[in-house]
C-alpha cells in the first residue's frame, strides 16, 4: 500500500515550525509496510488544502493530514475536509459538554472559540484525542483512506499510536519485512565500504539514512530469512558502531545497559551546557542509573565543583585531554558514581586559535580502573558542535560498557 502525507499550516511554510510530523508519520507507516510516496505542506487556505487532498488521493491508497484542527479562525482543515468529502458539520452536544467539564476542572470558563471543536462532520469516523481537545477523523473517499489529525506533535502521535496505526495494520497486507539498525561514530561512506561485500551478496534492499548523530540502516524485503541473514552479516562487519534497532535512541540503549549492569553515571559538562544530562533524563526511569551532572563552564567552576587542578588549567588549558581527565575523575568522586564522563571544548563560532581551533572538543571517561581521553575536531557551527559532543560522550559510555575502549 502507498501513502501520502499532507502537513497544514502557515507556520510550516514560513519556517517558524519544522515539519517533524511528516518525518515521524513516514517512519511509522514504513514500520508496518506502508510506503510513503508523496509528501507536501500547504498553508491555511481552504482551497489549497482541498486541492492538495485531491492530489494526494490521486497518488496514494492512504492520505494522512495533520494541522488546522484547533479552535482559532485560521484552523480550517475541518471545512476543507467537508468540501472534499461532501460532508456537513453538525454540533456534537455531548462532546461540547465534555469540553466544558475539562475547562471547569481547570478552574476556567471554556472560551467561545472552542465551540468550533464541538462541530463534527456527518461523514467519517471520529478519532479520539486523549491529550487535547481537537478530535481527528477518517473516512474512505473513492477507495482512498483519508485521515485528518491535529498538528500538535504529542496529540498527533498518541492518536496515531492508539487508533490510526492499529486500523492501518489491519488494512495493510504487510508483505514487507523491515529492520532498522542504528549506528553512530561512523561516516556514511565508511559504513558503505564496510558493508559493500554483504550488500552485493544479498537481494535485500538496504537504505542508508544519515543524520547528524549517526547513520540508520533500513533493510527491506519480502523474505524474512534474507533480511535476518543480511542483518547478521552487518553485525559481524560493523557491530562496534551499532547501538540499537528500530527507533531506540542512544540514551535509551546506554541507559538500559547501565541499568542491567547496576552502574551509576555522572557527568561534568562544559561546552555542552547540560545538553547530555537533558538527553539522559528525558528517558523515564533514568534515576536508576544517572547520579547527576555538573555544568562547570568556567575555569573556576571546574576547580571548585569537580576538583580540576589550577596547575592543569594553566599548563594545558580548559580545552585539553588533561583537563577532561580530571573533570571525569572529579565528577565520579563527587557523585560516588561508577563512571564519570566529561566534555570540554570550543563550541564556536569564536574563541579558537591556531593551536586549538573552533570545534576542538576533549572527552574524558573515568571508571576508577582504566581512564580514557579523546580529542575530536568538529565544525564551526555552535549548536552542531554541542549536539555532536553530547553524542560522542554518550557513545563513549556505550563503548566502555561493551569493552571496546
N, C-alpha and C positions, 0 to 999 in steps of 0.2 A: 504493500500500500504506500501511496505517496501523500505527503503533507505539504501545506503552505502555511506560513506564519505571517500575520499582519499585526504590527505594533502601531498603536494610535496615540498621537499627542503632539502638540506644537513644541513641547519641551524636548522631544527627541530630535526633531528637525533642527531646532535652534541650538542644539549642543548643550543644553542645560542639564539634561539627564542622559546617561548612557543606556543603550538598549541591552541591558543584561537579561531581560525576559526572553528575547528571541533566542539567545545562545542557550539558555537553560532549557527552554522547551525543546529545542532541536536535539539536545543531548538526551533528554528523557524519552523523546519519541524514538530515537535511534536505538535506545536500550531495549525497546520492545519490538524492534524490527520494522519501524515505520521511518522511511527515509524522507527528509525534508528536501524538496527540490526547488523551492522558491520562498523568498522572504523579502518583505518591504515594510517601510514605515510611511505613514501619512499623517497629515495634520488634522486638527479638529474642524474639518469641513465635511458636512454630511455627504455631499455629492461625491467627493473624492473617496470617502470611506466606502460608499456603496459601489463605486466603480472598482475599487481595489478588491472588495469582496467578490465581485463578479469575475474579475480576472483571476483571482486565486482559485475560485471554484472551477474555472475552466481548465486549470492546470493540475489539480490535485483531488484526491479522494477525501481528504480531511483538511479543513481550514480552521486554524485557531487564531483568534483575535484577542489582543489584550489592550486595555486602556479605554478611557472615556466613559466609565460607568459610575462616576461619582455624582454628587448632588448639585454641582455648580452648572452655570449656564453653558460652559464650553464642553460639558460632558454629553456628547450627542451620539455615542455609539448605539444606544438603545433605539433611538429614532432611525438611525441608518439600518439597523437590523430589521426594524419593522418595514421600512421601504423595500429592502432587498427580499424579504421573505413574504411580504404581503400581510403581515400580522397587524393587529390593532392593540393599542395599550389599554389595559384595564387596571383599576385600583384594587390592590390586594389588601383589604382592610385588616385581615388577620396579621399580616406581616407588618403593617403600619403600626399596629398596636404593640407588637413585639419591639419595634424600633423605639417607640415612646418609652417602653419599660426599661430598655437598655440605657437610654439617656437619663431616665429618672433615677436609676440605681447609681449613676454617677453624680447625681445632685444637680442636674441642669435640665432645662427645657429643650425639647428637640427643635432645632432650627427649622424654619419653614422650608428651606431648600431641600431638606432631607425627605420631604413629602414625595419628591420625584422617585425616590428609591422604593416607594411602595407600588409604583407602576410596574406591571408585568405584561408582556405580550400574550395574546391568546393563542400563539403558536410556539411550541417549543417546550423543553423540559428544564425546570429550574435546577441550577447547580448551587447548593447551599454554600455560604461563606461563614466559616466558624471563627474567622479572625477580623471581620469587618462587616459593614452594612450593605455593600454592593453585591447583590447576587449575580451569578452568571446564568447563561442559557445555552442549550444546544438543540439543534433540530436538523432534519435532513431536507436539503433543497435540491431537487432534480438529481438525486443519487449522491450528492456531496454532503458530508457530515460537517456542519458549521457550528463552531463553539465561540462564545464571547465571554471574556473573563476580565476582572479588574486589572489595572496596571500596577497596583501596589505589589511589589515582589513577594512579600510574605503572604499576602492574601492569595495571589495567583498560584503560588507554589502549593499551598495547603489544599486549594481547590483542585489543582491538577492531581495531586497525590491521593486525595481522599475520594474523588469522584471521576475525573476525566480519564486518567490513565487506566484505572480498573475497567472502565467502559471500553476504552480503545483496545485493551488487551483481549477482550472477548471478541472484538471485531477483527483484529489482526491475525492472520494465519501464522505470524511469527516464524516464517520459513528461514530466517537468518539466525545464525549463531554468532553472537558478538561478545568479544572480550576486550576490555580496555586495560592496558598495562601502563603504569605511570612511572616515569623515570625523572631523575634530577642529577645535576652535576655533569652532564654530558651534552655536547652540542648536537644538533640535528644531523649535521653532515657526518660527524664522527660516529654517531649511533647508526646511521645508514650504512656506513662502511663496515661496521662490526657485524651487522645483520645481513649483509648482501648475499652471502652464500646460502643462508637459511631461506631467504626470500626466493631465490632462484629455484630452489628445490620444492617450493610449496605453491599450491594453487589458491591459497587463501589470500584474499585482498588485505593489504596492510597499509594503513594511512598513518603518516607522521603528523602529529598535531602539536606544533611547538608553541610554547608560551614563555613568558619572561622567567618563570621559575623551573621550567623543565619541558620535557617532550613526552606527550602521551602517544601510545601506540594502539591503534584500534584495529583489531583483527575481525574480519567479517567473511563468513562463508556459510553454505548450506550444510556442510559436513562437519559435525561436532568433533569427530576424531581428528580431522585435518587441522582444525583450529587448536585443539589440545596439543597436537604434535608440534605445531609452529610455536605455540606459547612455551612449551618445554624447551625448545631449541633457543628461544630468545632468552630464557632464564639462564641457560648454560653459557651463552655468549656475552650477555650484558647484565648478569644478575647483580653485580655490585652497584649498578645505577638504579635498580628497580626498588621502589619503596612501597607500592600498593597496587591494587587492581580496582576496577570500576571507578568511582569518583571519590574514593577515600583520600583525604588530604595528608600532607606530610606531617602536620601537627597531630592528626588523629593516629596515624601509623606509629610515630615515635612515642606518643603518649601511651598507646596500648602496649608497646614494647617495655616502656618504663614500668608500667603497672604490673605486667607479667613477671618482671624480674624484681619487683619490690624496691625500685630505685627512686630517689628523690633528686630533682634537678633544680639548680639555682642559676640565675643569670646576672651578669654585670654588663649593661648596655651603655655605650657612649653615643656613637653616631646614629644609631637606630632609635634612640629616644623612647624605648619601651615597646617598639613595634613587635619584637619577638614575644615578649611577655603577653601582649594583647592576643597574638595568634594562638599561643598555647592555652590561655584562659578562655578562649572562645569555644573550647571543647568541653562539653559537660563532664563533670567528674574529674577535672584536671587537678583538683586539690589533692587527689590521691598520690600524685607523683611530682607536683610542682610546689617547691618550697617557697619561692619568692624571687623578686627581681629588684635590682638596684640600678637606677639611671644615674650613672656617675659621669656626667657630661664634662665638667671642668676638671682641671688637674687637682684642685683642692678636694673635690668630691671623690676622686679616685684615691687620694691619700687617706681621707678621713673615713670614707664609707667602706672601702674594700681593702685597705692596707697596702696600696701601691707605695713603694719607697720613693721619696723625693729624689734620691740619687738616681734611681732608674729613669725617672721622667727627665731629669737634667741631662743625663748621658745619652739616652736613646730617643726621648720624645714620647708624647702621648700616643702617637700612632707608630707602634713598634711591636714586634713579637714579644719582646721582653716585658713591656707593659701589659700586653694581653695575657701573658702567662701569669703575672702577679694578680691581675684582675680576676682571672678564673680561679686561682688558688684561694684568693682572699674571699670571694663571694661564696665559695663552697664552705669555708670555715664559718663565715658569718651566719649562714643558714643551717649549718651542720648537715649539709646535703651530701649525697653520694657523688654527684657530678656538678662541677661548676663550669659555666661557659661564658666567654667574654667576646665582645665586639668593640673595636675601636678603629675609626677610620676618618678619612677626609671626604665627606659626602659631596662637597662642592656647592655651587659652581666655582667658588673661590677658595682660597686657603692653601692651595697646593704650591709646591716648589719643584725645582728640577730633580731634587733627590727624592722627594715624596710628592708625587703628582696627585691631582684630584682623582678620586676613585680608589686610591690605595686603602685597603682595609685589612686589618690584622685580627686574627681569631685565636682564642685560647680555649683549651679544654683541660680540666684537671679532675682526676678521679682518685687522687691520693696515691696512685701507683705508677701511672705512665702519662706524664704531662704531654700535651700536644699543642703545637702552634702552627699557624699557617698565614701567609700573606697572599692576597689576591688583588689584582689590578682591575677595577671595574671601569665605569664610564664617567662622563661629566654631568649627567643628569642626577640631581639630588634624590628625588623620590625613587628613581630606578635603583640607585645605589643602595638606598635603605632597604628596599624590598629584597634585592639580591643578597645583601648582607645577612638579613634575617633568615633567608632560605639556606644560605651556606652554613651558618652557625647551627641551625636545626639539623641539617643533614650530617654535620659532624657528630652529633649525638647518635644518629642512626648508625653511622659508620663505626663508632666506638662500640656500641651495643652489639653489633654484628661481627666485631673483631676485625674490621677492615682498616682501622687506623690505630 
